[in-house]
Amino acid sequence: MPARIDHHAATSADSRRTRPGVTFASFQALGMDAGLEAARWAEELGFNSFWTAETTGAEAFATLAAAGAAATRLGLGTGVLALQLRTPLLAVQGAATLQALHPDREISLGVGVSSPVVVDRWHGATYGDAPLAQARDWMAVARALIGGDKVRHESTHYSLGPTRLGVRLDHRRPRLVLGALNTQMLRLAGATADGVLLNYLPASAVPWCIQQVRTGEQTAGRPPGSVRISAYVHVGVCDPEVARPKGRRDLFGYAVVPAYARAFTRAGFGEEIAAFTAAMDVGDRDTAITAMSDAMVDAIDICGDAATVSDAVEAYHQAGVDEAIIMPLPWGEDRMATIRATMEATAPLRVSTDGNIRRERLSIAESGFRTQGHQMIEWVADYWQRTDDLPVGPSVEPGWVRDQLDPHPPQLGGDLAGALADLDRVIVPALTHWQAPGFFGYFPANASPPAVLAELVSAGLGVQGMLWATSPAVTELEQHMLDWLVEACGLPEVFRHRRADGSTGEGGGVLQDSASSGTLCAILAARHRLGIGTSDGPSVDDCVVYGTAETHSSLEKDARVAGIPGSRVRAVPTDPDLAMDPSALKTMLADDQAAGLVPLLVCATAGTTSTGAFDPVEAIAEVTEPLGIWLHVDAAWAGSAAIDPEYRWVIAGVERADSYLFNPHKWLMVNFDCSAFWVRDRAALTEALSIVPEYLRTARSDAGEVVDFRDWQVPLGRRFRSLKLFFVLRHYGLEGLREHIRAGVADATWLEEQIDRHSNLELVAPRSLALVCLAHVAGDEATQHLLDAIDSDPRYLCTRTLVDGRLAVRVAIGSPRTTRATVEGFWRFIDTSASQ
């Protein structure tokens, strides 16, 4: 963002100066979307108001109503309406309706006498031969109507009454603003208006205009300064050499109006207007345009770098303008980018009297939060819809994303709109779209609307839940959600924080970031229970943990983190279904004990990553319990299915486990990260992980009255993850989540049936819930051809695996955006590919 000066440096007019506004008048040709975007930018950047004009383009009040919805804090103003085209009552109705819709905002009804071209030629109305008198009558009627009076009025221009405004208003009422250029209209503004709006005048002409307004105030017996001085300030952050020809044409379009020609002459550009008039008298339009000199253009349509533009606005303030209304000149190569740069250069840096710049910058950011938040929610919702058509996998080369970004961080902020634009330009093309209906890779990673909203709330709250005392709601909602999941999934009562009878349980659950962290905590708890590393306990070097070749690779990583050598991570042989063989485990344990080693933990998996195999937990417990070995059950993917009683077999034997986990962020509509981890005996876990420096001590914690989840995980700090579970469960209910699980299993079952009937394809492992592993009967080369075909099709993404040394295609179904039609389309594709 360009550098800018402090627009609130001390001046004699500081007490009257308001934050600047911005007008849509100069770029209506870019369309309504451009205007609404500018309104959102204006709120983000701390502008005070949003204005629009009306000739033949967008209707003013409808435009302001839309802008008011897009930017929820800006004042709204017409600048200006041609008063000959609306009766006073009709115009006041429009402004009063805006005021009723936005009772706490400043609404400005700006009108002016326009020109014969606009009124007569373009609208077919009557400009009249006494515009000043009509303006006086118009203002008198409008003032009375806004005041709530019953109005009777008889004059040459208006005969009405009795009538009154029928829009119910609270304490705040619209301001009356009169557009004025010359002596009598400026004095009329001083006598009758709340504000005057100057336009197409250099800063040097402002003091004379103010003098006329003050004279009008004095003549009407109004206090000096009753009328706010506003001015359209024409500026653009763009190359002045490129902009000047456009500026000449712009000023030409106004010089043809006699009132503007007189104002230009009085402002010091008499030679230019004389040359212009002479050229027009002989029909030489091109010469008339070139009569607008560089000096004239540079004084009224001011273009240059950010500092030039910022200084120009300050010059108007120094000349006496109370409210600068920025008229961005979209004369750069990228018109919207030019508008944005101009607004950034003129945005208010509101430094409070105590110099608290940090708080003021936060205030500016907060002022745009509502607008940008709505934008982002719309963007995310649109993104979800677009996943039907986006290529599931990225096609960029390594380094592409970085090459699209500025190599250096911005010195100044304010370019959030640019960052948002980069989502579509840079980020989305380089994503794997996990929410796409054709995403069948890895395991699902559901992101549902209620979970995303909860994440937004959590981030907005910005709380830290390391202790009960640091945010009781974070701790207690998490306890409650873990207990809800115990009930919802049919888990053993020992895993509850609060038993059904209301008493405190010995175990409990906690939300981790991932299953990897949960398994690490299980290993650390098992170490502590055996006294590993204590003066009289076994050495960690002698500890052994057990899984199978199908166990997730995080088991070995967690063992290493816990100090156990990788060579002490055993792969227990499996049966033909790739499940752990309890007999082989028993033999392996006995051999290790005979060798003086210490069997520490056995990790049984309920739904392995590769094929979805289920280790026999009950039979494994028969082996581990007599030996006092910690039994950990990893159901990261499949555990979600237990929410449906029909699939509760997935947790068979878990009541004999020391710890258990599953990831709601995989298949239960909760976005990453959210891994639910339970222990039978919380003491083993908390004693292993509790370190209490003095600065973390609290009376309730010391008394054992509360749970501090910092003792249930490796990190100290923790996020408000449970809010996602709370929102999802409240939105879908158990039955809604069960329907989601059933749909995935049904789709996988249908796919399994097609494979069973196919001559070239076969299952390489039994279907496991919504996971199907298939291969080509002709062998690995043909299966690789099938994988390559899937990889080259932008609609689908699958991952590969090896099953007993044989290459296979994994198809993991589970996205809520996946339908039976999606699966049927995928089947037609692989059917064709497998036959080639």
FISE-460449 format. One line per 5 residues: number of its first residue (from 1); their letters; for each residue x, y, z of C-alpha. Coordinates in steps of 0.02 Angstrom, whole numbers, plus 50000, padded with zeros to 5 digits. Layout:
// FISE-460449
NUM> A> X/Y/Z  ...
***
This chain:
// FISE-460449
1> MPARI> 50000/50000/50000  50069/50171/49957  50132/50286/50091  50012/50419/50149  50019/50570/50261
6> DHHAA> 49921/50591/50421  49764/50679/50362  49726/50728/50540  49879/50833/50574  49831/50982/50679
11> TSADS> 49751/51125/50582  49636/51266/50628  49492/51168/50551  49524/51007/50646  49368/51020/50750
16> RRTRP> 49261/51029/50592  49354/50906/50483  49273/50736/50456  49346/50578/50387  49336/50577/50197
21> GVTFA> 49199/50500/50095  49208/50421/49923  49092/50435/49774  49039/50311/49642  49003/50454/49521
26> SFQAL> 49166/50443/49425  49160/50257/49385  48978/50208/49368  49021/50149/49193  49116/50003/49272
31> GMDAG> 48952/49932/49337  48865/49903/49501  48988/49770/49557  49126/49900/49548  49024/50019/49655
36> LEAAR> 48985/49890/49787  49166/49834/49792  49217/50015/49818  49091/50031/49958  49166/49879/50043
41> WAEEL> 49340/49949/50019  49283/50115/50090  49224/50032/50250  49382/49928/50261  49493/50081/50242
46> GFNSF> 49400/50187/50367  49308/50307/50253  49160/50398/50326  49032/50392/50186  48985/50329/50014
51> WTAET> 48904/50444/49885  48834/50429/49711  48770/50547/49577  48628/50524/49454  48613/50571/49271
56> TGAEA> 48573/50425/49155  48664/50287/49251  48618/50193/49409  48470/50260/49507  48537/50343/49662
61> FATLA> 48431/50275/49805  48436/50095/49744  48625/50111/49726  48643/50178/49902  48528/50043/49973
66> AAGAA> 48640/49910/49897  48796/49999/49957  48722/50012/50130  48696/49824/50133  48872/49791/50069
71> ATRLG> 48955/49910/50193  48863/49916/50356  48936/50071/50437  48960/50201/50301  48856/50358/50289
76> LGTGV> 48762/50370/50124  48735/50522/50013  48669/50579/49846  48787/50701/49765  48689/50761/49676
81> LALQL> 48512/50731/49612  48440/50851/49483  48304/50936/49583  48200/50968/49426  48179/50780/49405
86> RTPLL> 48108/50741/49576  47979/50833/49677  48037/50879/49852  47924/50747/49929  47984/50609/49812
91> AVQGA> 48168/50647/49847  48138/50661/50035  48045/50495/50031  48199/50411/49957  48318/50487/50084
96> ATLQA> 48199/50455/50230  48180/50273/50177  48369/50254/50183  48369/50338/50354  48234/50219/50417
101> LHPDR> 48335/50071/50354  48494/50138/50436  48437/50242/50586  48613/50262/50656  48696/50318/50496
106> EISLG> 48714/50490/50421  48605/50505/50265  48637/50655/50154  48510/50711/50023  48615/50810/49901
111> VGVSS> 48527/50902/49759  48574/51031/49628  48502/51118/49476  48599/51011/49352  48598/51075/49171
116> PVVVD> 48478/51093/49024  48566/50950/48935  48530/50827/49076  48356/50888/49119  48285/50937/48949
121> RWHGA> 48379/50833/48821  48415/50674/48917  48261/50663/49027  48134/50759/48927  48088/50866/49078
126> TYGDA> 48095/51055/49097  48249/51142/49161  48158/51308/49179  48213/51487/49167  48232/51521/49354
131> PLAQA> 48339/51381/49427  48389/51483/49579  48209/51522/49625  48159/51340/49598  48303/51282/49707
136> RDWMA> 48247/51403/49844  48069/51336/49839  48128/51156/49829  48240/51175/49982  48101/51258/50082
141> VARAL> 47978/51117/50049  48108/50981/50077  48166/51059/50241  47988/51062/50308  47954/50883/50254
146> IGGDK> 48113/50818/50335  48065/50908/50495  47903/50811/50501  47794/50964/50473  47627/50966/50385
151> VRHES> 47671/51063/50229  47571/51187/50129  47666/51278/49993  47615/51393/49853  47743/51462/49731
156> THYSL> 47780/51472/49547  47866/51303/49552  47771/51201/49682  47592/51201/49741  47556/51067/49868
161> GPTRL> 47474/51029/50032  47426/50996/50155  47546/50847/50155  47680/50773/50263  47815/50639/50252
166> GVRLD> 47743/50467/50287  47907/50379/50329  47925/50347/50516  48094/50409/50577  48180/50406/50745
171> HRRPR> 48287/50545/50813  48403/50555/50662  48346/50634/50499  48427/50657/50329  48540/50807/50300
176> LVLGA> 48500/50927/50158  48651/50963/50048  48649/51085/49903  48771/51072/49758  48831/51246/49718
181> LNTQM> 48964/51335/49614  48920/51519/49599  48875/51664/49711  48687/51653/49730  48677/51463/49743
186> LRLAG> 48818/51461/49871  48727/51592/49975  48566/51493/49960  48658/51343/50030  48717/51450/50176
191> ATADG> 48538/51505/50209  48445/51340/50190  48557/51186/50187  48649/51077/50311  48792/51060/50190
196> VLLNY> 48859/51124/50025  48943/51013/49896  49077/51091/49786  49130/51006/49626  49255/51032/49484
201> LPASA> 49346/51170/49577  49531/51181/49620  49578/51198/49803  49624/51379/49770  49441/51420/49732
206> VPWCI> 49374/51349/49894  49400/51501/50010  49294/51614/49898  49156/51484/49896  49159/51470/50085
211> QQVRT> 49147/51658/50101  48986/51655/49999  48913/51516/50106  48952/51610/50266  48871/51765/50194
216> GEQTA> 48715/51663/50162  48718/51599/50341  48734/51775/50409  48593/51843/50300  48478/51703/50360
221> GRPPG> 48526/51734/50541  48610/51564/50559  48763/51537/50668  48928/51542/50574  48982/51367/50522
226> SVRIS> 48805/51298/50516  48841/51227/50344  48969/51088/50321  49085/51121/50174  49105/50965/50069
231> AYVHV> 49198/50949/49905  49219/50816/49774  49408/50798/49761  49455/50725/49592  49612/50619/49614
236> GVCDP> 49691/50463/49540  49847/50364/49578  49904/50345/49398  50026/50417/49271  49981/50602/49247
241> EVARP> 50048/50601/49070  49928/50463/49024  49786/50539/49124  49793/50718/49057  49707/50683/48889
246> KGRRD> 49565/50601/48987  49562/50749/49104  49545/50870/48958  49395/50776/48892  49322/50769/49067
251> LFGYA> 49335/50957/49094  49272/50991/48918  49112/50898/48962  49081/51020/49103  49144/51179/49021
256> VVPAY> 48996/51169/48900  48882/51204/49050  48878/51393/49078  48878/51381/49267  49037/51276/49264
261> ARAFT> 49117/51389/49133  49089/51539/49248  49160/51443/49396  49314/51391/49296  49341/51573/49245
266> RAGFG> 49328/51635/49422  49449/51499/49478  49585/51575/49367  49558/51483/49203  49481/51625/49104
271> EEIAA> 49603/51606/48959  49561/51423/48942  49374/51458/48942  49395/51599/48816  49491/51484/48698
276> FTAAM> 49364/51347/48728  49219/51463/48687  49301/51527/48529  49330/51351/48467  49154/51295/48507
281> DVGDR> 49082/51447/48418  49158/51384/48255  49118/51202/48290  49298/51149/48321  49274/51021/48458
286> DTAIT> 49452/50954/48454  49526/51128/48482  49400/51159/48621  49461/51002/48709  49644/51052/48694
291> AMSDA> 49600/51222/48766  49593/51137/48935  49774/51170/48984  49891/51056/49081  49884/51179/49226
296> MVDAI> 49694/51173/49228  49688/50983/49220  49822/50964/49354  49729/51082/49470  49558/50996/49457
301> DICGD> 49587/50816/49399  49742/50779/49501  49841/50623/49455  50009/50561/49511  50085/50449/49642
306> AATVS> 50009/50415/49812  50098/50561/49895  50037/50682/49760  49859/50624/49783  49869/50627/49971
311> DAVEA> 49941/50803/49969  49802/50859/49853  49670/50805/49976  49761/50895/50115  49764/51053/50009
316> YHQAG> 49574/51053/50001  49567/51033/50189  49690/51175/50213  49581/51282/50100  49435/51256/50219
321> VDEAI> 49347/51097/50161  49271/51003/50307  49232/50844/50212  49335/50786/50063  49235/50664/49959
326> IMPLP> 49359/50570/49853  49311/50552/49671  49431/50416/49610  49485/50442/49431  49496/50267/49353
331> WGEDR> 49624/50315/49224  49757/50184/49253  49781/50029/49147  49686/49924/49275  49540/50035/49321
336> MATIR> 49486/49945/49479  49666/49934/49538  49683/50122/49510  49526/50154/49612  49591/50044/49752
341> ATMEA> 49762/50129/49751  49679/50299/49754  49570/50252/49901  49719/50182/49994  49817/50342/49964
346> TAPLR> 49676/50447/50033  49613/50331/50170  49608/50408/50343  49744/50358/50465  49647/50401/50620
351> VSTDG> 49772/50435/50758  49684/50464/50923  49733/50606/51039  49831/50489/51151  49933/50428/51002
356> NIRRE> 49868/50250/51013  49901/50209/50830  49889/50021/50862  49711/50036/50924  49665/50151/50781
361> RLSIA> 49733/50030/50652  49632/49892/50736  49478/50002/50726  49504/50025/50539  49523/49836/50517
366> ESGFR> 49367/49803/50621  49268/49929/50519  49297/49820/50366  49274/49654/50453  49086/49640/50427
371> TQGHQ> 49103/49678/50243  49251/49565/50213  49175/49430/50323  49020/49427/50215  49130/49425/50062
376> MIEWV> 49229/49278/50127  49076/49177/50176  49008/49208/50001  49177/49159/49929  49185/48996/50028
381> ADYWQ> 49005/48951/49985  49041/48985/49801  49202/48883/49815  49106/48733/49880  48991/48746/49729
386> RTDDL> 49139/48765/49612  49218/48604/49674  49097/48512/49559  49193/48586/49412  49369/48620/49474
391> PVGPS> 49504/48492/49435  49522/48391/49595  49711/48392/49591  49831/48536/49554  49932/48544/49394
396> VEPGW> 50063/48672/49447  50249/48641/49450  50354/48656/49609  50390/48838/49648  50244/48905/49545
401> VRDQL> 50151/48978/49693  50304/49071/49757  50340/49139/49585  50167/49221/49582  50196/49315/49744
406> DPHPP> 50296/49470/49785  50467/49414/49846  50465/49546/49984  50338/49577/50122  50234/49737/50109
411> QLGGD> 50301/49885/50205  50127/49952/50234  49963/49859/50252  49790/49890/50184  49793/49769/50037
416> LAGAL> 49677/49636/50106  49571/49651/49950  49725/49606/49848  49756/49457/49961  49577/49400/49935
421> ADLDR> 49599/49417/49747  49753/49306/49759  49646/49166/49827  49577/49140/49652  49733/49194/49560
426> VIVPA> 49864/49094/49656  49794/48985/49794  49647/48891/49716  49744/48836/49560  49875/48757/49673
431> LTHWQ> 49757/48662/49788  49702/48483/49800  49515/48503/49821  49478/48385/49965  49295/48437/49968
436> APGFF> 49267/48395/49784  49140/48257/49747  49272/48160/49650  49400/48162/49790  49427/47978/49834
441> GYFPA> 49607/47990/49896  49682/47959/50068  49531/47971/50183  49392/48100/50182  49422/48269/50265
446> NASPP> 49246/48335/50286  49220/48523/50302  49038/48565/50335  48958/48738/50347  48922/48731/50535
451> AVLAE> 49100/48675/50572  49172/48815/50466  49061/48942/50554  49120/48874/50722  49300/48893/50666
456> LVSAG> 49263/49074/50623  49186/49104/50793  49331/49018/50880  49457/49125/50787  49358/49281/50825
461> LGVQG> 49348/49242/51009  49537/49219/51010  49536/49126/51175  49667/49008/51244  49610/48852/51335
466> MLWAT> 49767/48787/51418  49690/48800/51592  49512/48796/51655  49546/48969/51725  49600/49042/51557
471> SPAVT> 49426/49009/51484  49311/48893/51581  49194/48875/51432  49334/48804/51324  49372/48667/51449
476> ELEQH> 49196/48623/51500  49122/48623/51325  49263/48507/51272  49228/48390/51417  49045/48392/51373
481> MLDWL> 49074/48358/51188  49189/48212/51227  49055/48142/51342  48925/48168/51206  49034/48068/51087
486> VEACG> 49050/47928/51215  48861/47914/51217  48840/47940/51030  48966/47806/50982  48928/47679/51118
491> LPEVF> 49098/47695/51200  49128/47628/51376  49070/47730/51525  49247/47735/51593  49294/47859/51457
496> RHRRA> 49172/47991/51520  49225/48143/51619  49057/48142/51708  48972/47976/51731  48786/47954/51702
501> DGSTG> 48758/47965/51890  48845/48135/51894  49005/48077/51978  49178/48112/51907  49254/47970/51809
506> EGGGV> 49432/47905/51822  49458/47923/51635  49406/48054/51511  49431/48125/51338  49523/48269/51257
511> LQDSA> 49533/48341/51082  49703/48327/51000  49756/48400/50834  49778/48229/50752  49786/48044/50788
516> SSGTL> 49975/48057/50785  49970/48168/50939  49847/48054/51024  49957/47903/50997  50108/47998/51063
521> CAILA> 50011/48040/51221  49966/47857/51241  50149/47808/51230  50199/47941/51357  50061/47885/51476
526> ARHRL> 50115/47704/51458  50295/47755/51494  50242/47844/51652  50135/47699/51713  50284/47582/51702
531> GIGTS> 50402/47707/51782  50510/47715/51626  50659/47831/51651  50643/47841/51840  50789/47796/51952
536> DGPSV> 50722/47622/51986  50623/47597/51825  50668/47519/51658  50767/47614/51528  50674/47691/51383
541> DDCVV> 50802/47610/51268  50732/47440/51317  50550/47485/51281  50459/47406/51135  50298/47458/51049
546> YGTAE> 50198/47345/50934  50092/47369/50779  50085/47283/50612  50148/47325/50439  49974/47401/50412
551> THSSL> 49983/47515/50565  49996/47700/50526  50174/47762/50506  50147/47888/50646  50171/47748/50773
556> EKDAR> 50356/47740/50734  50374/47929/50731  50286/47943/50899  50397/47809/50973  50551/47903/50916
561> VAGIP> 50485/48065/50991  50456/47972/51154  50639/47917/51154  50609/47738/51096  50729/47683/50958
566> GSRVR> 50650/47647/50790  50722/47472/50799  50608/47441/50948  50449/47466/50845  50389/47292/50802
571> AVPTD> 50279/47240/50655  50172/47094/50715  50126/46969/50577  49949/46981/50509  49818/46856/50454
576> PDLAM> 49753/46842/50275  49637/46991/50305  49789/47097/50356  49733/47104/50538  49855/47080/50681
581> DPSAL> 49881/46897/50731  49860/46884/50921  49956/46721/50928  50103/46799/50837  50093/46947/50956
586> KTMLA> 50099/46832/51107  50254/46747/51039  50339/46910/50998  50305/46979/51174  50376/46825/51254
591> DDQAA> 50532/46831/51147  50562/47015/51189  50538/46987/51374  50658/46841/51369  50784/46958/51288
596> GLVPL> 50767/47079/51434  50662/47204/51339  50506/47293/51406  50346/47277/51303  50268/47449/51327
601> LVCAT> 50120/47473/51211  50022/47380/51079  49933/47485/50949  49781/47397/50877  49703/47480/50726
606> AGTTS> 49517/47485/50691  49519/47522/50505  49697/47528/50438  49748/47662/50316  49794/47549/50172
611> TGAFD> 49645/47430/50165  49534/47468/50315  49580/47307/50407  49523/47283/50587  49639/47212/50717
616> PVEAI> 49548/47094/50839  49550/47206/50994  49464/47081/51108  49589/46944/51068  49736/47062/51080
621> AEVTE> 49676/47119/51252  49679/46938/51308  49866/46943/51273  49910/47116/51340  49806/47126/51500
626> PLGIW> 49895/46988/51598  50061/47070/51557  50008/47247/51603  50047/47311/51429  49958/47470/51374
631> LHVDA> 49830/47435/51237  49796/47583/51123  49662/47575/50988  49680/47688/50836  49513/47707/50745
636> AWAGS> 49560/47872/50662  49452/47844/50508  49330/47705/50550  49284/47766/50724  49160/47892/50653
641> AAIDP> 49053/47747/50590  49017/47696/50770  48895/47841/50782  48775/47724/50689  48728/47572/50795
646> EYRWV> 48729/47468/50636  48918/47491/50624  48962/47486/50807  49057/47327/50775  49203/47439/50723
651> IAGVE> 49241/47471/50908  49222/47291/50967  49333/47260/51117  49369/47444/51150  49305/47427/51327
656> RADSY> 49466/47333/51365  49580/47468/51291  49684/47588/51395  49662/47724/51265  49560/47751/51109
661> LFNPH> 49549/47883/50974  49459/47929/50815  49458/48083/50704  49292/48173/50682  49386/48278/50555
666> KWLMV> 49393/48131/50437  49215/48070/50417  49103/48161/50541  49078/48330/50456  49203/48421/50568
671> NFDCS> 49342/48510/50476  49525/48480/50518  49591/48476/50652  49488/48378/50778  49547/48210/50848
676> AFWVR> 49454/48136/50996  49566/48041/51118  49510/47950/51275  49602/47863/51418  49538/47739/51546
681> DRAAL> 49648/47813/51683  49680/47999/51668  49811/47996/51805  49936/47903/51697  49919/48036/51563
686> TEALS> 49914/48193/51668  50055/48140/51783  50162/48105/51631  50131/48277/51556  50101/48393/51703
691> IVPEY> 50230/48526/51740  50165/48672/51844  50273/48827/51852  50216/48958/51976  50143/49070/51841
696> LRTAR> 50019/48933/51792  49960/48889/51967  49780/48922/52015  49686/48882/52174  49554/48777/52087
701> SDAGE> 49685/48677/51994  49786/48647/52153  49628/48588/52240  49589/48466/52099  49421/48547/52067
706> VVDFR> 49446/48570/51881  49525/48491/51728  49671/48582/51647  49690/48511/51472  49869/48574/51458
711> DWQVP> 49908/48415/51558  49822/48305/51428  49933/48352/51280  50112/48395/51235  50088/48581/51193
716> LGRRF> 50039/48706/51325  49919/48813/51222  49760/48745/51146  49625/48802/51027  49437/48803/51052
721> RSLKL> 49413/48646/50946  49257/48583/51035  49153/48724/50964  49158/48635/50796  49087/48476/50871
726> FFVLR> 48956/48577/50963  48897/48663/50804  48900/48504/50699  48805/48400/50825  48677/48537/50852
731> HYGLE> 48653/48560/50665  48649/48382/50601  48599/48285/50755  48649/48104/50774  48528/48046/50641
736> GLREH> 48595/48169/50513  48772/48108/50543  48716/47927/50533  48636/47961/50364  48802/48034/50305
741> IRAGV> 48897/47876/50358  48766/47761/50283  48773/47853/50117  48960/47829/50103  48949/47645/50145
746> ADATW> 48806/47620/50023  48903/47702/49882  49056/47595/49918  48946/47440/49925  48874/47482/49754
751> LEEQI> 49050/47505/49685  49104/47339/49761  48961/47252/49672  49014/47323/49504  49193/47266/49530
756> DRHSN> 49137/47091/49579  49047/47076/49411  49190/47149/49308  49301/47034/49206  49459/47144/49215
761> LELVA> 49449/47211/49393  49447/47131/49564  49453/47176/49748  49623/47148/49828  49550/47161/50003
766> PRSLA> 49374/47151/50071  49278/47314/50061  49293/47403/50227  49147/47521/50261  49171/47655/50125
771> LVCLA> 49346/47602/50071  49370/47495/49916  49539/47428/49856  49545/47361/49680  49670/47306/49550
776> HVAGD> 49676/47247/49371  49677/47059/49351  49817/47075/49223  49940/47131/49356  50033/47284/49417
781> EATQH> 50070/47357/49246  49886/47361/49202  49843/47431/49374  49973/47567/49350  49891/47608/49183
786> LLDAI> 49727/47626/49276  49807/47739/49407  49884/47846/49270  49715/47863/49185  49635/47920/49348
791> DSDPR> 49777/48040/49380  49755/48119/49208  49569/48147/49230  49534/48312/49322  49370/48247/49395
796> YLCTR> 49445/48115/49509  49584/48085/49633  49631/47916/49706  49785/47855/49797  49885/47696/49778
801> TLVDG> 49937/47562/49900  50022/47393/49907  49924/47243/49969  50034/47092/49998  50156/47167/49875
806> RLAVR> 50023/47196/49744  49987/47371/49675  49810/47428/49708  49695/47579/49685  49618/47646/49846
811> VAIGS> 49445/47724/49829  49395/47809/49992  49218/47879/49981  49155/48001/50111  49138/48180/50049
816> PRTTR> 48964/48251/50082  48971/48321/49905  48991/48147/49832  48828/48075/49764  48782/47908/49689
821> ATVEG> 48789/47994/49520  48971/48041/49558  49014/47860/49599  48922/47795/49446  49017/47918/49336
826> FWRFI> 49180/47862/49414  49135/47681/49383  49099/47713/49200  49268/47797/49186  49369/47655/49266
831> DTSAS> 49266/47525/49174  49318/47605/49010  49498/47631/49066  49515/47451/49126  49454/47386/48960
836> Q> 49582/47480/48855
***
